[in-house]
């Protein structure tokens, strides 16, 4: 099959999934119009919407499956969807969170939820209504996103974030380290809860010795080298689910702190090796890891196994191929 991914690269997923699909004998490439300091480039055509429109006929002719991401298609107003349907192209929409995180619904099971990056509810509803008229299947990364879109599509598939595990060699925390290194990498501090995290660390400094580094606006490849040195990684403490940083941290063998909504814990694979923390218990959870070097190591070991088993991109690609066969 020839598989089109587009048109927004989220957390490197279009490139990672394309790599795995190619390894299974298909042609897959991402057309990316979102260019950021993260510097994703593998298996991508970095372009803009005008270029995509100019080459629309060639693109539509060249691909069998159109795997769209983040509420985007070949046109900003979805005018391409009826045309793609008339050409009998298979289509699916992959939602990632802020594109569909309805403000009121996010607060129902999560008093900490930050939705400032999401459009107004009426805009999201209008977009989903237009898309689901032509696209009947959607993908979400987890059940935190599932509830926002389940009423719009005939079928919503839950497919975990993918990583190329071969690019992540484990660097487990050293149990004899005098000053553990805590890392936090907020792409958006408001969404991640950075203020809560850094205020908590300031309190812990009164009683504990540790180093802290906040990583921002760095190329993804450079950031991974810094993650390797960490003993504890704090990801996001407001959203209610984990993201790419948590997955990459686990793949590196690091204990990761993230908030998982209580009602979602059983929705994830068993033995989820994440230290669960929200703003109310963050102090105690970080202190727990600081006080217990062996716990840091053991959580890191479990995290590495979990990332390999759940998030390896070849296994995720198998799930995608199964979904494509249902379209």
C-alpha angles and dihedrals in degrees: 000000000000108000125196120203120190168245110299123041108220117189091335091293100135091054096042093049092045090053091054093044091051090052087058093055102266131114113241133165137164123230104208127195096168111086119186142162089265088082102213110180112144114117090354137123102211104209143128136256094259091056091048091052091047090053097037097118093051091046094049092047093048101052135063099191128039111203105187125194138206099004092302133124135166091292128044091229096041094248089142094064099078089045092051089048091052088054089054093241119163112240137186133172122221114204120198107185119267091056090065108015101130108212100226096040092051090060096052095083099014124054090183097055117133114203101167092119094057123091120246114290093249091054093051091047092050092048094048092047092053094045097046091053087074105016113062101179129058136182127216129183096231145344093276087071095035097078093055094061107023094099095053103056136054089230133013117194123202111219120170125235110275130226134175096244091194089071093058117073112187118252102183119201115267111241094208097055114128096205114029115211116235117198131194123180112189115187083180115016094198092053095043095047094240095162091057091047097049094044089052092049090051089057093047091052088070090068108016137058114226142128122241131200127183113203120204139162097003131139111266094239091052092048093056090059089056093047088058090066096051126107095190128020121198112201119171128336103183110048100070097231138057130261141197095294090058091049094048090046091053091047089055091051095251126143106243129201117212136147114251115187110243092233091055101048094091090049091069124074113280122274095031100192098210125121100234114221138160128180091275097056101022094108093056094044095051090043089052091058094042091052095046116053092175090054089054089053096045094048089049092052092049091046093054091053092046093051091050093048100041108024107035106129096227091058091045090051089055088057090050093051090052090051093047089056089059097053 
